Amino acid sequence: MVSGHEGSKYKLLGFENKKNLAVVMIISTGKVIKVRLSELLKSEMADELSRQEVRSVYKKHYSSGSALTAYEMNDRNERSWMMYVALNVLLFVLYIFTNIAATKLVYIEHLDIVVTPGVFLYPLTFLIVDVLNESYGFKLARKAIMFAFASNALIIILLSAASYLPALSGWKLDAPYGEVMAHVSSVLLASSVSFLFSEYVNSYLLCRIKELTNSRFLFLRVFLSTFFAVIIDSFIFCFIAFYGVMPNDQILQMVYVQVAIKMCFAVFNVLPAYGARSLFRKYVAGN
């Protein structure tokens, strides 16, 4: 039996040789289960593994666990989780940068629009979450989102607390610092709410569309999930961060501009998504 699928529902994580078990992850939920090799080969799960994974299961089963494969747990877990940590850190860095940079409004005279510096980098967070969903499942992608959200909340608390510390007499930057930090805190609060809602919607839609299309049409689920997430993120962020500071018509104009720019990036995110999936399978998953 050789599967024609490419790990649409299950991913082989490795083997526990002493117990003759295969460690398998359910892609849609991120849940990890352990199955005996003989039972795995007889079950429908084998039909949802990639060809390379099925061959490795056969090789391990008929060698009674002595044959070495690309799915040995020690090497495989280390590479896989190091990549997961790296993606978490990259998501955190991009998220915090775009939030702090949002305190500076940029006016592009030729287009007569106002944007924030982070609008050009923030769409990359959707790509990272898409890669996390594709490679590690919805459960672990959701944990990465919550990690970035919790980190952002901690930064809000620390920055707010720093504003109340006694200042050095005559220090000229104390008043500007207080003003900037007050705006940064409101921006971080706005981004926390928008990030949590938009990234959750992005993750949920990505996994849902993946199930409905049987893991086909990666471009479709990347684009559609990002499309709805971008709209939610832009509206929530702009109105919480700038309501009362700017006229509503300018806020709406900023929302429309952000949605347009982010949607352009959503289209370009499709090719990197395919590339990231291919690199993950080649160098991390061993496919």
N, C-alpha and C positions, 0 to 999 in steps of 0.2 A: 504494500500500500504506500503510494507516494502522493502527498497532498499537492493539489494545484493552487491552494490559497497561499497568501503571504502573511500568515499570522493575523488573520482578520479579527479573531476573538480571543485567542490565547497566545502567550509568548513563553517560550521555554527559557527559564532563568538558569538552570543548571541541574546537576545530579548530586544526590547523597549516596555515594558508592556503598558505604557500609550497610545501609538499609535498603539498597536497591530501589531508591525513590527518585522520581523526577520532580523538580520544583517548577511549577507553572504559575504564571500570572494571568488573571482575567483582565484583559485590556480595558474594558468598559468601566470597571470599578477599582482596579489596582489591587484587588485581593489576591494574595498568594496562597496557593494550595500545594499539597504534596500528594503525589499519586504513584503507585507501584508501576514499574515499567511495563509489566505484562498487562495490567489493567488499562494503562494509557493507550497502548497499541490497539486494544480492542474497543476503546471508547470513541465517541464522535469527536472528542477533543483533538485526536490525531489528524482529523480532516481539516482542522482549522490552524494547524501549524505549518510553517514554511517547509519547503523540500529539505533544506539543510537541517532543520530541527528534527524532522522525521527520520532522516538518515542517521543522525546522531543518536536518537533514541534506539533505533534498531542496532546500531553498532555497540552501544552500551549494554543493551539487553542480552545480545547473543555472545558477548564477551564476558558476561557475568560481572560487569563493572570494571574490568581491568583495562579496557581500551580508553585511551585519552582522546578527548574531543575539544572543540572550541567552547564547550559549555561547562568546563570545570568550575565549581563554585568559587574557589578562592580568587582566581584571576578575574573571572567574569564579574563577581560582585564588586571588587575593588574598582574596576574601570567604570562600571555602570553607576555606582554611587558617587564616584568622583565627578563624573559628568553631571549628575543630578545636583550636586553641591555647586558646581561651577555655574549651571544655569540659574540656580537660586540666587547666587551672588550677583550675576549679571542682571537679573530681573530687579533686584534690590537697588543696584547702582543706578540703572536707568530710571527707575521710579523716583528715587530721591532727587536725582539731578533735575528731572523735568519739573518736579514740584518746587524746588528752590528757585530754579531759573524762571518759573512762572511769575515771580515778583517783578520781573522786568518785561514791560510790554514793548514790542517792536513794531514800528510803523513802516510798512513797505510803501513808499511813495508812489512808485510806478503802478502798483495795483490798488492803491488807496485802501489798504486793509491793515488791521491791527491783529497781531498774533503774539504768542508767547514763544520763547526759544525752544521749549521742549516739545512743541507740536510736531517737529520734524523727527524727533527721536522716540517719542512715546509710542507710536505704532509698533515699534520693535518689541514692546512688552507683549503685545498680542501674539507676535510670531513666537516668542519664547514660550508663552503659555501653550500655544498650539503644539510646539515641539514636545513639551512636557506631557501633554495629553496623548500625543501619538506614541511616545516612547515609554511612558511610565503609567498611563491611565489617569482617569478622572480624579481618583482619590489622592494620589500623590501631587497632581497638579493643583488641586484645591489646597493642599497643605503648603505648597510654595506660595500661593496667593495669600494665605493667612499669615505666613511668615513675613512677607513684605508689608502686609497691612499692620501687623503687630509692631514691626520695626518703625513704621511711619508714626504710629500712635506714641511710641516711646520718645521719638524725636520731638513730637509736638509738646509733650510734657516737659522734656529737658529744656527746650528753647523758651517755653513760657516761664519756667522756673528761673532761668538765667536772667530774664528781664527784670525780675524783682530783687535781684541781688544789689547790695549797696554799691554805687558807682564811685570812682575816683573823682575827687573834687577837681573841676576844671577840665575834665576829659571831654574833648569836643565831639567824640564819636558816640557818646552815651545816648544822646537824644535820637540821632539818626538810627543807631542800633535798635532802640526801642520801637521806632516806627517801622523799620524793616522787619523786625521779628514779629510785630503784631500782624503785619500783612502776610508774612511767611506762615505764621500759625493758622491764619484763616485759609490760606491756600492749601496747606497740608491737611487741614480738616476737610476741605472740599474734595481734595484729591483722594483722601482715604475713603470717603463715601462713594465717590464715582468709581474709583478703582475696584472696590469690593464688589459693587453691583455689576459693573461692565465686564470684569474678568470672570466672574462667576457665570454670567450669561454666555460669554465667549466659550468657556469650558464646557458648559452644559450643552450648548447647541452643537459644538464640535463633536462631542461624544454621541449625541442623539442622532445627528446626521450620519455619523460613521456607522451606527447600528442600522439605520434605515437603508443605507446604500451598500451594506455588507463590505465596508472598508474600501469601497471604490470611490473614485472622483475626489481625490484629496483637494484639488483646486476648488471644488464646489463648497466643501465644508469649511475650508480656510476662509474663503471670501464671504460666505453668508454669515458665519459666526462673527467675523470681524465687523461686518457691515452693521449688524444690530448693536454690537458692543460699542462701536465708535459713536453712534448716535446717542446712546444712553450716557456714555462717559462725558461727551462734550456738553450736553444739556445740564447734567447734574453739576459738573465741575464749574462751568462758567457762571451759572446763576448763584451757586453758593459762594464762590470766591469773589465775585464782583458785584453782587446785588447791593444797591445802595451806594456803591462807589462810582459806578458808571451808569449812564442812562440805559434803559432797557433795550432801546433800539440798537445801541452799540454792542450790548451783550449778545443780542440775537445775531447781529452781523458777525461777531466773533465766533459764535456757535456754528453758523453756516460755513465760515471759512475753515474752521477746524475740522468739521465733518468732511468737507471737500478734500482738504489736504490729506487727512488720515485715510480716506477712501482710496486715494491714489496710491498710498503706501500699501493698502490692503491688497490691491491688484498686484503690486510688485512683491508682496510677501509670499505669493504662491510659489514662485521659483525657488526662493530660499527654503521654503518648507519642504519641497521635494529633495533639495540638496541636503538639508539637515537630516531628513529621514534616511537617505541613502548612506550618508557618512556614519550615522548611528548604527545602522545595520552592519556596516562593513568593519568599523573599528571598535565599537562597543559591544554590540549584540553578537558579533561573530557570524552574521548571516552571509 
